[in-house]
């Protein structure tokens, strides 16, 4: 019995190596796996939170404000993405006040709303990396409650990473012949994310987040 196991073991290892090599040949498969794992992790985190009616109301107000700010955008790129009047700020505020889990949930809903307001779909996985996942990343600001500016920067940078990956894998064909997909994605996504991010970080720096957070602790969790 042991002899047969020894015979089969190299075959199994070789088969596993072949499968991994095949996966690595297909970037879409890799980012699909990454996207699904991130969604599973976030949904597990969200499942643990307790959402009261007041928090639900706050999330609804934040989503509505974000949608309005997104409609009145300063510039819209042909392949999706836009510079807005701080449309990410309400989502960042929710994350900074209530924590990352509720921030992730609010971001996910924001991504779905953005999909309906400004859809540009090439592939189901591209949809995932350009809408729900980037918006969910804004919840990362909740890990930096006492450092709101750093939290906003980290969250917006994480959002950029998702758009950047999508740009390389799915929008690379739009790049000029002399430009690599990586540079193309960096320039396009970096342009609108940097401009939009600067506006959002500036507004977050001005807003009294700590005071709002204290008021919510006194009122919401009674």
N, C-alpha and C positions, 0 to 999 in steps of 0.2 A: 504493500500500500504506500509506504514511504517512497519507494522507488518511482512509482507513477507520479506522486506529488512533485518530486524533484524534476521529473521530465516535463511536467505541465507548467511549473513555475516560470522558467525562462520564456515559454510561449506566451503566458499571461502578461509578463513584463513587456515583452516585445509588442504585444497587441495594444497595451496601454500607451506605450511610447508612440506607436503609430497613430492612435486616436488623438493624442495631444498634439502631435505634429500636424495632423489634419485640421484640428481646431485653429491652430496658430496661423494656418494659411488663409483663414477667413476672418477678417477683423470684425465683421458683423456678428459672428457667433460669439466672439470674445466680449464685445460691448453689450450684447444681449444678456450674457451670463452676469456681467457686472451690474447691469441695470436691474435685473431680477433680484439679485442678492441684496442690492441697496434697498429696493422696495420692500423685500421681506423684512430686513432689519428695521426699517423705519416703521412699518406697520405693526411690528411686535412692540416697538417703543410706544406708538400711539395707542395701542390697545390697553396699555396700563394706566392711561391718564383718566382723570375724572373730570368730565365736562359739565359744568352747571349751566342753567339757562342764561345767566348773566354773561358767562364767558362765550356762549354761543352767540349772544347778541353782539358782543365786542368783535368776534370773528366776522360776523355778517357785515358790521359797519366797516371794518378794515377792508374786506373784499370789495365792498361797494365803492369806497374811496379810491382804492387801487384801480378799479375798472374805469372810473371817471377820469382819473389822472392819465390812464393809458390811452383813452380815447383822444384826449387833447395832447397828442404827442408833438414833439418838436421836429422830428425827422423819422421817416420810415424807410428801411432798406428794402430793396426789391425782393431779396430771398428771405425776408422775415427779419425780425429784430428792429427795435426802434429806440430813439432817445425820447424820454418822457419827462414830465414835470415832477419826477420823484415818485413814480407809481409803485416802487418797491418799498417805500418808507412805511406805509401802514402795516405791511407784512413783517418788516423788521421790528417795528414797535411791539407788535403782538409777541414776537419771539423774545424780545428783551424784557418784557413785562411778565409773561406767563411761562417762559422757559422754552427749551428746544422742542419738546414733544408737541406742544400746542402750536409752536412755530412751524414744525414739519407738516402738521395737519392743515394749517392755514395756507402754507405754501403749496401744498398739493392741490387744494381747492382753487387757489389763485392760478395754478398752471392749467387746470381744466377750463377756467373762465377765459384765460388768455388764448387757449386753443380755439375757442368759439369766436373770440373777438378778432383774432389775427392768425388764421390758420394758414400754414404752408407745409404741406405734407408730401414727402417723397417716399417714405418707408415707415412701417409701423414702429420700428426701433428708433428711427430718427424722431418720430413724434414723441417718444418717451424721453429722449435726451434733449429735446428742445422745449418741452412744455412741463410735464409734472416734475421730473427730476431736478432741473435747474431751480424751479420755484421752491421745491422742498428744501433745497440747500440753504435757502434764506433762514431756515429755522436754526442753523448753526450759530446765529447771532445770540441765541438764548444761552449759550455756554459762556458768554462774556457779559453778563448783566452789569457788572461793575465797571466795564470798559466798553462802553457803547460804540465808540468810534472803531476800535479794533474789531469788535464783533461784527459791525457792518461791513468792514473791509474784508474780513475772512469769509463772511457769507456771500458777498458779491463776487469775490474771487472764485469761490467754489461753484457759483452759478456760471461764471465764465468758463470754467473747466469743462462743464457738461456741453455748453454750446461749442466750445473749441473741438471737442471730440466729435461731435455731430458734424461740424464743418469739415473736418479732415476726412471722415469716413463717407459721408453722404453728399457733401457739397464740393468735393474735390474736383469734380468734372467741370465746375463753373470757373475754375482757376485759369488764368491766361496760360498759354503754352510754356512761357519762360518762367512761370512761377510754380513752386511746389504746393501741393494741397495744404501742407502744414503752415507755410508762410501765408497762404491765401486765407486760411481760417483764422490765423493769428491777427492779420490785418483787419479783416471784416468784423469778426466778433470782438476783437480788442477795441476797435474804434467805437462801436456803439456801447459796449459794456463799460469802457473807461469813462466815456462822457456821461452816461446814465449813472454810473457808480459814483463819480465825483459829485454830481448833483445830490444823490441820495445821502452820501456820507456827510456832506455839508449841512443838509437839513437835519440829519440825526444829531450832529454836533450841536445844533442850535436848540433842539427840542429838550425840555426838562424831563427826560425819561425817568430819572430816579424819583422825582416828585410824583409823576403819574403812577409809577410802580407802587409807591407807598400808599397812594389814595386807593388803588385797586386792592391792595392787601387789606385795607381797612373796610372796604365796602363789599368786595366780591365774595370773599370767603367767610362771610358771616353765616 
